[in-house]
Amino acid sequence: MALNQRLELRQGQSLVMTPQLQQAIKLLQMSNIELQVFVDQELERNPLLERDERNEVQTESLPATGGQPDMVSALQADTGAEERLRTLDTELENVYTHEARADAANRLAQGAQDSGWSSLRPQGAMSLNAEDNDFAATLTSQPTLAEYLTQQMNLLLTEASERLIGHHLIGMLNEDGYLTSGAEPVAETLGTSVTHVESVLAKLRSCDPPGVFARDLKECLSLQLMERDRFDPAMQALVANLELLARRDFPALKSLCRVDLDDLKDMIAELRALNPKPGSAFGSEPVQPVIPDVIVRASPEGAWIVELNTETLPRVLINNQYLARVSTKAARSEDRVYLSECQANATWLVKSLDQRAKTILKVAREIVRQQDAFLVLGVQHLRPLNLRTVADAIEMHESTVSRVTSNKYMATPRGIYELKYFFTTAIASSEEQGDAHSAEAVRHRIKELIGQETDKVLSDDTIVQRLQAMGIEIARRTVAKYREELGIPSSVQRRRERKVSLRMGR
């Protein structure tokens, strides 16, 4: 078979995602914290971008049932930017790069845009705090567990080798105060004997709080009982059989501990007074509060008003005035390419942020429209909802709705919820023409039924019958699954706990 060369022309279609399109998709699924970090990085890289630090002008929002607002508004020129221009002149000379796309040179030929500032900012936005109080400034840090133990170790251990081992062991503690590894890896890493590490560990276990440096829960409780001089043989047997205690198998525990019911009751009360997580009382990184991306409130007319939270919307401006000034000084082709690329990236970022805000608001309004009964009547009236329903209603793709609902939160009169909370599977209705029920609403009904138990404990089969009487068609295994997800024990275990509580209450 002979081999030869030839030229062929083929016509076809393919989907090509540019780097900017890929980044725009990533912006959709970013949380407000991740978005803020990304914008800060862009502000450092691009000299044509600046943060808009002027006071936000409040705009009237539209109800969830109304039409879509015009999401684009132009910001007026900032005439007092001379000082910034001089600073940016020097900065641009330092950040000019010779590496830029070759095809970006003709962008500058279109000429500079209007002198002044241009930006895109979503309307219908609202601030949770009109005074812009900085909540993070009020957070205080406490000494960490490692710092607290290091102070005690410096007084307890005198030899340098013991302190080195002590530092290593403290570094292996988790947030609860438990050791995440045994003595063997430490001895191998530091080139010493296991006996040496164990001796240091025994000294460190005398540190406050009692129970730190334990390897598991049983050892943690044992250390605390030893510190209280209450680790007698009966208590040792109780700690060694925590599995029976979790199952409320008190007859077996009485036999193993060789005590009567009253003594067993006192021993269990002592265990409950102990701290299973001795390290959790110490400070770590301050917990940041959840800041909602969308705010829902009732209007006087009875509709729901859906607004964006301006605290989660980074606002950036393009300094066209500065661009027009420095472009006249850009003599080298590399400088013109760099300026053109900065202009294109800045324009893309401003438009992408605006499009992201519009998409979030659009999805949030449709969710509020679908879940109106939940906002009015509560979780029992949460409707089953999937991504396709919302996507079809707002004429978007399911993947777009999925990205928008990731890591986004909505503040409602009933609390703050992640947008994904409103998407639940459907449980069929037992009635012929009845509406389907949300899985979350069914979980809530199961919890209510069990919470209303009096003398008779409801089995899973009985719960199925009660739910079917309410018009919910559900299988027994589904009830058991939802009950376990709620952390509710089985009917056998609940019945046993009730009998024991009655005995101990006498």
Protein Blocks (a to p, Z undefined) as FASTA:
>chain_A
ZZdddddddddddddddfklmmmmmmmmpcfklmmmmmmmmmmmmmkbccdfbdcddddd
ddfklccddfbdcddddfklmmmmmmmmmmmmmmocfbdcfklmmmmmnopadedddddd
dehiacfblnlpafklmpccdddfklmmmmmmmmmpmbfklmmmmmmmmmmpcfkopafb
dfklmmmmnopafklmmmmmmmmmmpccehihiabfklmmmmmmmmnopacfklmmmmmm
mmmmmnopaklmmmmnopafklmmmmmmmmmmpcfblmlmpccddddddddfbdcdddfk
opacddddfklmccddddfklmmmmmmmmmbfklmmmmmmmmmmmmmmmmmmmmmmmmmm
mmmmmmmmmmmmmmmnojklpccddfklmmmmnopafklmmmmmgopacddfkbccdfkl
mpccddddfbfkbccddfklmmmmmmmmmmmpckbccdfklmmmmmmmnopacdfklmmm
mmmmnopacfklmmmmmmmmmmmmZZ
